[in-house]
Amino acid sequence: MSAPPLTDIDLRHLGRCVELAAEALADGDEPFGSVLVDSSGAVRFADRNRVRDGDATQHPEFAIARWAAAHLTPAERAASTVYTSGEHCPMCAAAHGWVGLGRIVYAASTAQLSDWLAEWGIAPGPVAPLPIQQVAPGVPVAGPAPEFEAELRALHARSRGISSAQR
């Protein structure tokens, strides 16, 4: 069964995630950004990757899980949505599941990023690129959003020193 199509609200929040990813890249970090939206549609927390100083756990999705555990009730967490520029890695998907957050909507999938890296001759990272539902099977997931593919591909290419001719 396929996920329902993304709404205009989903796309607006994903657009903010892509902006955060671009901010991360401009600050010397990997291009990922995420926002936590409550059931009323209010953005409760937003962050971007902060791994450049050597702590590879400083992903925005992981920060959202920690923030939500400290500031939201279990019911509020379950009713929230996490929007993110890239599908959660296994660490972040596990944190999401353990904290009991609701739906995840991503702009680019793990499979897309893996394909881009392989195309550019870049070795995969140290953690298996598993889809969210393989790590946290009960979490509702939607994505990718084709509207953001070209922009995210370009951000990831720039973050890895890939020239525009190689993209």
C-alpha positions as CSV (number, residue, x, y, z in Angstrom):
1,M,0.0,0.0,0.0
2,S,1.5,3.4,-1.0
3,A,1.5,6.4,1.2
4,P,-0.9,9.2,0.5
5,P,0.5,12.1,-1.6
6,L,2.3,14.9,0.1
7,T,0.1,17.9,0.9
8,D,0.9,21.6,0.3
9,I,1.6,21.8,4.1
10,D,4.0,18.9,3.9
11,L,5.8,20.6,1.0
12,R,6.0,23.9,2.9
13,H,7.6,22.3,5.9
14,L,10.0,20.2,3.7
15,G,11.0,23.5,2.0
16,R,12.0,24.8,5.4
17,C,14.1,21.6,5.9
18,V,15.9,22.2,2.6
19,E,16.6,25.8,3.7
20,L,18.1,24.4,7.0
21,A,20.1,21.9,5.0
22,A,21.5,24.8,2.9
23,E,22.3,26.7,6.1
24,A,24.2,23.7,7.4
25,L,26.2,23.4,4.2
26,A,27.0,27.1,4.3
27,D,28.3,26.6,7.8
28,G,30.6,23.8,6.8
29,D,28.3,20.9,7.8
30,E,26.6,18.1,5.9
31,P,23.3,19.4,4.3
32,F,20.5,18.0,6.5
33,G,17.7,19.9,8.2
34,S,14.6,19.0,10.1
35,V,11.6,20.4,11.8
36,L,9.1,19.1,14.4
37,V,5.5,20.2,13.9
38,D,2.8,19.6,16.5
39,S,-0.8,18.5,15.8
40,S,-2.0,22.1,15.5
41,G,0.6,22.8,12.7
42,A,3.0,24.8,14.9
43,V,6.7,24.3,14.4
44,R,8.0,23.3,17.9
45,F,11.7,22.7,17.1
46,A,14.0,23.1,14.1
47,D,17.6,22.2,13.6
48,R,20.3,21.3,11.1
49,N,23.3,19.0,11.0
50,R,26.1,19.9,13.4
51,V,28.6,17.1,12.8
52,R,31.5,19.2,11.5
53,D,33.3,19.2,14.8
54,G,33.6,15.5,14.9
55,D,30.4,14.3,16.7
56,A,28.6,12.3,14.1
57,T,25.6,11.9,16.3
58,Q,24.7,15.6,16.0
59,H,21.9,15.0,13.5
60,P,18.8,17.3,13.6
61,E,16.4,14.3,13.8
62,F,18.3,13.0,16.9
63,A,18.1,16.5,18.4
64,I,14.4,16.5,17.7
65,A,13.9,13.2,19.5
66,R,15.8,14.4,22.5
67,W,14.0,17.7,22.6
68,A,10.6,16.1,22.3
69,A,11.3,13.6,25.1
70,A,12.1,16.5,27.4
71,H,9.3,18.9,26.4
72,L,6.3,17.0,25.0
73,T,3.9,14.5,26.6
74,P,3.8,11.0,25.0
75,A,0.4,12.0,23.4
76,E,1.9,15.2,21.9
77,R,4.9,13.3,20.6
78,A,2.7,10.7,18.9
79,A,0.5,13.4,17.3
80,S,3.5,15.3,15.9
81,T,5.2,15.1,12.5
82,V,8.9,15.3,11.8
83,Y,9.8,16.8,8.5
84,T,13.3,16.3,7.2
85,S,15.4,17.0,4.2
86,G,16.8,13.4,4.1
87,E,15.3,10.1,5.3
88,H,16.4,9.3,8.9
89,C,19.5,7.2,9.3
90,P,19.1,4.1,11.5
91,M,20.3,6.0,14.6
92,C,17.7,8.7,14.2
93,A,15.0,6.3,13.2
94,A,15.6,4.3,16.3
95,A,15.5,7.5,18.5
96,H,12.3,8.5,16.8
97,G,10.7,5.1,17.5
98,W,12.0,5.0,21.1
99,V,10.7,8.4,21.9
100,G,7.3,7.7,20.3
101,L,7.2,10.5,17.7
102,G,4.5,10.3,15.0
103,R,4.8,10.6,11.2
104,I,8.0,11.2,9.3
105,V,8.0,13.1,6.0
106,Y,11.3,13.3,4.1
107,A,12.3,15.1,0.9
108,A,15.0,12.7,-0.2
109,S,15.2,9.0,0.5
110,T,18.1,7.0,1.8
111,A,18.1,5.1,-1.5
112,Q,18.4,8.3,-3.4
113,L,21.4,9.5,-1.3
114,S,23.0,6.1,-1.6
115,D,22.6,6.1,-5.4
116,W,24.1,9.6,-5.6
117,L,27.1,8.7,-3.6
118,A,27.7,5.5,-5.6
119,E,27.4,7.5,-8.8
120,W,30.0,10.0,-7.6
121,G,32.3,7.2,-6.5
122,I,32.0,7.9,-2.8
123,A,32.1,5.0,-0.4
124,P,29.1,4.5,1.9
125,G,29.3,5.6,5.5
126,P,30.0,3.4,8.5
127,V,26.3,2.6,9.2
128,A,24.0,0.6,6.9
129,P,21.7,2.8,4.9
130,L,18.5,1.2,6.1
131,P,15.0,2.7,5.4
132,I,13.2,4.0,8.4
133,Q,10.5,1.3,8.4
134,Q,13.2,-1.4,8.6
135,V,14.4,0.2,11.9
136,A,11.1,1.5,13.3
137,P,8.4,-0.5,11.5
138,G,5.4,1.2,13.3
139,V,6.3,4.7,12.3
140,P,4.2,6.2,9.4
141,V,6.4,7.5,6.7
142,A,5.9,9.6,3.6
143,G,8.4,10.6,0.9
144,P,10.4,11.3,-1.1
145,A,9.3,14.6,-2.6
146,P,10.4,14.9,-6.2
147,E,10.0,18.7,-6.0
148,F,13.2,18.9,-3.9
149,E,15.4,16.2,-5.6
150,A,17.5,18.4,-7.8
151,E,18.2,21.0,-5.1
152,L,19.1,18.3,-2.5
153,R,21.3,16.4,-5.0
154,A,23.1,19.7,-5.7
155,L,23.6,20.4,-2.0
156,H,25.0,16.9,-1.4
157,A,27.2,17.2,-4.4
158,R,28.7,20.5,-3.2
159,S,29.2,19.0,0.3
160,R,31.4,16.3,-1.2
161,G,33.3,18.6,-3.6
162,I,31.5,17.3,-6.8
163,S,31.7,19.9,-9.6
164,S,28.6,21.0,-11.4
165,A,29.9,19.1,-14.5
166,Q,30.0,15.9,-12.5
167,R,26.5,16.3,-11.1
